[in-house]
Amino acid sequence: MISFAAASEQPAPLDSIADRLPVAISRDDIFRKVLALAPSDRAELVGLLIDSLDENVEQGVEAAWLKEIDRRAQELESGAVRSIPWELVRERFVRAPRG
């Protein structure tokens, strides 16, 4: 798990990596180093980066999305709805008329 520890806490994995990196580091160098992280850490980092792009977060949006995700997961688990395989979705998208 990636965490951004306070100054008094033990440094997080990214903090220790950053301490060993040269001051001027390219985006490609960062990308290569991030690829060395565990998949779960990379996924969490992606989430953190996406969150950093949201300058104006509306109150309650995150909670509403979590509620919606739970609702959809329950529908799938109960059999009330069926998932559509990616291959079929992609095929439909590719064949869809463009206008």
N, C-alpha and C positions, 0 to 999 in steps of 0.2 A: 504494500500500500504506500502511496506517495503522500507525504504530509509535509507541510511547511511549518516547521517547529519554531517556537519563539526563541529568542536569543539565549535564554537560560536552559532550554531543553537540548537534548542530544540532537545533532544535525540529522536531517532526513537524508535519504539516499541521494536525491537530486542536489542537496546542498553540498555533500561531499564530492560529487562529480564536478559540480561547478567550481569548487575550490581548486581542482586539479587542471581545469581547462585554461588555455591561454586567454589573455584579456580580449584579444581580437579573434573571434571565432566565427566562421562562416555558417550560414544556414545549413549547408550540406554537411559540415562537420557535426553540427548539433543533431541533424537527422540520423547520421550514422551512429552516433552515441546513443540516441534514443532507441534505435533498433536493437541495441544490445540489452535493453531492459526486458523484463518478463512481460508477456502479453497483457497481463492484468494491469501492470504499471503503465504500459503504453496506453491502454484504454482509459485509465484514469487520467493520464496526462492529456489525452485528447479532450476529455470532458472539461478539464480545467482550462485548456486553451480556448475551447468554444465558449465557455462561461465568461472568459476574459473579453470576448468580443461584444457581449451584451452590456451596453452602456446604460440603457434605460430598462431595467427589469420591472415589469408590472407586478404589483403586490398580488400574491396568491397564485400566480401562473404556475410555478413549480409544483405547488400542492395540487392544483387542478390536473396537471399532467400525470402526476403520480396516481391520483385517483382514477384517471382514465386508463392508465396502463393496467392497474389492478382489475378494473372492470373488464377490459379486453382479455386479460389472462384468464379470468374466471369463466368468461364465455367460451374460450378455447378448451379449458379443462373440463367444463361441463358438457361439451359437445353441442352447445347451442349454435356455434358457428364452426366452420371448417377453414383451415388455412389454405392458401393457394400456393403451390410450389413456385419458387422463383423462376424456373424455366418457363412455365406457362405465363407468368406475369410479363417476363421479358419478351416472349414471343408476341403477346398481345400488344405490347408497347411498340415493338418494331413494326408491326403490321398496321397500327392505328394511322388513320389518315391525318395528314398534317395540313393545317390551314392558316 
